[in-house]
Amino acid sequence: MKRSLKKTLAAALAVLLSVSLACSAGGCAKKKKLNVTGRVTRDIGFVGMSNPISHEEEFGGIYIKITIDDFNDMGFRYGDSVDLSFSNGFIMKDIPYYNGYYTAVGEPLLVAYPGYPFIRAGINNGDDLWEIAGVDETCECDIELNEEGKYLDIQNARDIHYEDDREKFPSDEVFANFRSLKGGRLKEGVIFRSASPCDDQHNRAGYVDDLIEKAGVRYIVNLADNEDKIKGYIESEDFRCDYFLSLYEEGNVIPLAMNANYGSEAFRKKAAAGLTAMADNEGPYLVHCTEGKDRTGFICLLLEALAGASYEEIVSDYMITYDNYYEISTEKYKDKYDVIIDKVLVPMIRIIVNDESVELESADMTSYAESYLLSGGMEMEAIERLKGIILE
């Protein structure tokens, strides 16, 4: 249903007034006049400029301080196209609203990811939108429906969720997404991957902790956390991950606090630092982030590539995670399986094999992995030492 002229004029006036007040109060500087337009087909309210924002620093985005439930209660639906206007004049038009990161790498979206305190605007696995937009804490944002259900087909194809109840999984290993890396010349039982052994937001940390102790893990590459976050987990009353704590107190955990911008210089440097630390410390090793899926997936495919794993071996290991969490396999939900490979995994591999003319199935994975690590500052001598530890 289209807005009445009166309602449109009132909304536009409210926006202009809000920008004027923000700027006159010494807040976010106005770059250009806001362009509040868009075809509205659903009868929902205009989400005005009273919405404060904050910097989501871990992955580099903007929290718009409306809870997911409150935003959806206003009439917005996953798969809608929306327009965002910030009070400094930065505008994002026709971006999809999803409940997961379903856009291609480097593309913008508004996302209501389960567990987030607010809806989040960002660039999927890309640069920090906060910096791109030039906003600060004094800025505000309005959101308007551009087109109802424009991206609903992608939302429906990619909409997958998992449970945090151990009883719904066949084993501790599946629940914890825990396994030894395989592929190429990798030694089995030298590098493990999993969900977090310290962050228990998904009820998996205790299970991972038990599994890494049984596996004899001696060094942990923590892709998700910084020192402050780890100390916060340890100081919480319900922290029970004693084996992780022993390794942390021995200095056998490197916290890298990585985002998911795999092609950025910052990510490459941290990847190189993590693998250099592996070369400098005794294994077996654990690589993890929060879920053991995306950041862990990238670092593990990098290690597999370094070991000379084939494209098929890399795909096979990566997709075990989706079987563990969502029961997505070639036998079950084949359409989703293929979409994940095409839209998620292949762009990851392409960041390492950074030549579109090269067929992934025949690429010299080791050479490309070495080049990626060298570009991040890892010395060739350290790469050779790491290969000497992890390869047969």
Steps between C-alpha positions, in 0.01 A plus 500: 500500500643840407549768759268793508650829388446640846689217665787525252536874554489458876769232489724709276455803727591292804817380329610849399425634847696219661802562276483871571494442876781245489724731299421817695576317823852432379425142409551307181591739217250515214661404168200540272123522513338169586308333223207324666328314220385152413193308396306374801266208436436390858320723749777549755628797691798709404796420729632850561821675591464439874691173463849526651785293363816340635813343353494120475874456514555123474397471135483870417143619469234730642249398764175691456360494849171327435461143621424237240156430648408869518610557141302206370198609705501820295414291194839432342555146373809301408552528125382862481701772327567800725658845481724632778570871548752622757490848643840588350347452155633151426231297322465129423218422258339170403692275738360162607375428852589144603531292816843380388795600284351404167651763268811439294839596644541878499129579463295701757207376706287566804513189718310368802738218591376284791661618824575855382377769742385723211461492124833555324599669176821381344702376205506120484858388569612845389636830627369673810175680410545735797813637336357495147194697611706748702256485791557540872304443822310830460346387171155348461333290235162464336378192317228480238354211305609519137328193361314223675648150457746595225763259634265240646619225265857532632376523860304177461786317327761599759292503820658236724526475879643256752414392854707553815358191674750213523219242509408581141840392364636148458835552676713749692725532193212597270353741757840666553579497125826332604724306264855449379601672179560273202605553142813500290802397707362613836577272792182391671467599864735802476251780427145501637214742436189570706264747658636712784649329808450815712203701369190308610230708328400191300537252790792323331809622685499227765469225239783648293713530813458129576572401139820703465630356827437145373669589170807635681479850351793710615454829313187697408456754221197703613373694200205665676611659825739753647656482846220699663230269364686189616546646848129579506412138423739374768363739763137402440342291775406211272842460330596131516756462220792392717719356227473814289587702811813293560621559144417870522693540826799322343499754214384240247207698359541775239194730485476658156157674511453468124206628299382320187652730237723223366655703222598800710857578598405485869357150466801375303735634766310329779480175303875514451552573871282204599677253274841634602401436863412143404846458347656636819305282744448130560175338383253345465313820415142624518366766263167653603280807487150514651318234300801351321338580168606815311828638634604150603388374161724748322811434710449125473460507122817712494683230699354228278609691191849534648502121538410454133138400556286477190199721435277199570670432836459864604131496407446173686650624826332840488156351441528264800425808711170551318414134549588524870296813565219484243501144356574647156672247275493367145240248615285749690422860391717467189378838370621678814826302491574626148403860584735506802792375292430751224419806713712443813787257449611576144541875572720403799721279285514772234658735753792256523500397134478861389500437126157462341653332196620207712265202540471418870489128431849511346661787696836460675347558843832488687654777292199727543483434876867587536450823304207598723705444816805679362280799415394506866860513620571135581859409423567214257719339764203493740275357228750219441527430874120481527485263202764286666277466807162440339583305181578133456 
